[in-house]
Amino acid sequence: MTIIHETEVPEVQHPGRFMRWLANENSLAAKNLSVCVIRVLPGETVRPAHSHPNSEELIYIINGSGKVMIEGEVGDVKAGSAILFEQGKIHMLKNTGNIEMKVICFFAPATNVDNYKTFEEISFPE
């Protein structure tokens, strides 16, 4: 049995979020997926806009609220929301609330930040 606690995994800062990989090549070695937990501070946007050319991503909002953009379409999210980013779809997440947003992100098949396709020219719609 392999069990880890998120605080046992190093937290890495990326633009607009702090990330801990719970399941990847360096932690729980799942064969078919990868999982990370992110923290997004109030007013921050996970950037740049990006897609996952080789994976789909499902995120689950544990805490906080905000907005998500998928292919230019914007929707509201809050604790308890699950959002699917289909493979290759450009997306962003923004914390519009006044508390930290905590999100768990599931990827299948497994991916990492090196496999993200980024779109620096796309901003979160106002």
N, C-alpha and C positions, 0 to 999 in steps of 0.2 A: 504494500500500500504506500502510495506516495502522497504526502500532504505537505503543503507549504502555506504560510500566511503571507499576505501581500507585503507586510512590513519586512519580510525576509528577502525581498527582491529589490535590487537597487532601483531608485526612481530617477528617471532621465527627463530633463526639461527639453521640450520641443516647442516651436512657436505656438503659443496659445494654450499649452497644456503640459501637465506633468504625467509621465507614463511609466507604468510598471508592467513588464511582461510576465504573466503568471504561467503561461504555457508557450514555450518556444524552445529553440535549440539549447538555451542556457538555463532553463528551469524545468518545470514539468515537461517531459519529453513526449507530448502527444504526437501521434503519427499523422493524423488527418486534419488537425486544426491548430490554431494558435489563439491565445486569449491575452488581452491586456486590460488593465484598469487605468482610466485616466481621470485626472482632476482638472477642471476648467474653472478658473477664478471668475468672479462677477465681471461682466463687461468684456471678457476675452472671447476670441474666436479661434477655433482650431484651424490653423492655416499652414501652408497654402491650401487652396481648394485642391482636391486630389481624387484619384480613383484607384481601384485595385484591379489591374488588368487580368490577374490570374486567380482571383478569389472573390467571394462575396463576403460581406460583413453584416453582422447583425449587432446593433448596439442596444443596451438596456440601461435606461436612466435610473440610477439608484437614488440619487439625491439632486435636488435643484430643478431649475426650469430654464427653458430657452427656446431657440428656434433651430431648425435644421433646413438645409438647402440641398435639394437633389435635382441636378440638371436644371437649375434656375427656378425651380418651384420651392416655395417656402412653407413650412408648417410649424405649428407650436408643439413643443414636447415638455414633459414634466416627469417627476418621479413616477415610475411604473410604466412609462412609454417604452415600447420596443419598435425599432426602426430597422428596416432592411435596406442596405445599400447593395443593389444588384451589381454583379461583376461588370466593371468598366464604367459605371455611372459616376459622374463627378459630384462630389458632395462636400459640405462643410457643416460644422456645428458651432453655435454661438450661445454663450451663457448670458441671457438677458435678465436674469434674476439678481437678487442681492445676497445670495449665499453661494458657496462653492458647489459646482455641479460635479457629481461623481458618476462615472459611466463605465460599464463593463463592455468590452468589444470582443466579439467572437469572429474569427476568420476561418473559412473553409474553402479550399485547402489552406494549409498554414501559409502565413506570409510574414514579412517584417517591413520596417520602414524603408529599407533599401529597394523593395519591390513596389513602392507607391509610385504612381505617375502623377506628377504635380503640374498645376496650372496657376502659375504666379499671377497671370493677368486677370484672373477671375476674383472679384471681391464679393463679400456677402451682400446680397441686395438689401437696400435700406428701406 
